Structures are given as C-alpha cells and as structure tokens.
Amino acid sequence: MFLWFHGNITSDNSFGTNELIKQGAKCITEVEEVLEEIDKQLKFS
C-alpha cells in the first residue's frame, strides 16, 4: 500500500511522488482517506 501526497506537476521536487501516483498510488487529500485505506488493508490481512 502506498499513500502519497501529490505535488506540483511542474516542480522537479514533485517528480517522485507524481510518478508513484501514475503507477497506482492513491492520492490522498484528507485524513479520512488514510483511515479508509488502513481499514481496507486490515480487512484483507
């Protein structure tokens, strides 16, 4: 499971995080989304 905060698409500093998102990492913008993903992972374990 990868959870990542997105960065500015034109910034070289954001290349890594934006690349992870392109590879399927979920872009999160709220704490609730983190908790939902953790809950999903616990159910699959």
C-alpha positions as CSV (number, residue, x, y, z in Angstrom):
1,M,0.0,0.0,0.0
2,F,1.3,3.4,-1.0
3,L,-0.3,6.6,0.2
4,W,1.3,9.8,-1.1
5,F,0.5,13.4,-1.2
6,H,0.7,14.9,-4.6
7,G,3.0,17.7,-5.6
8,N,3.0,20.5,-8.2
9,I,3.2,18.8,-11.6
10,T,5.7,21.3,-12.9
11,S,8.1,21.1,-10.0
12,D,11.2,18.8,-10.2
13,N,10.8,18.2,-6.5
14,S,7.4,16.5,-7.1
15,F,8.6,14.1,-9.8
16,G,8.9,11.1,-7.4
17,T,5.5,11.5,-5.8
18,N,3.8,12.2,-9.1
19,E,5.5,9.1,-10.6
20,L,4.2,6.9,-7.8
21,I,0.7,8.2,-8.4
22,K,1.0,7.3,-12.1
23,Q,2.0,3.8,-11.0
24,G,-1.2,3.4,-9.0
25,A,-0.5,5.0,-5.6
26,K,-3.6,6.7,-4.2
27,C,-3.5,10.5,-4.0
28,I,-4.8,11.5,-0.6
29,T,-6.1,14.9,0.4
30,E,-7.9,14.2,3.7
31,V,-7.1,12.2,6.9
32,E,-10.3,10.2,6.4
33,E,-8.8,8.7,3.2
34,V,-5.8,7.5,5.1
35,L,-8.1,5.8,7.6
36,E,-10.2,4.2,4.9
37,E,-7.1,2.7,3.2
38,I,-5.8,1.4,6.5
39,D,-9.2,-0.2,7.2
40,K,-9.2,-1.8,3.8
41,Q,-5.7,-3.3,4.4
42,L,-6.7,-4.6,7.8
43,K,-9.8,-6.4,6.2
44,F,-7.6,-8.1,3.6
45,S,-5.0,-9.2,6.2
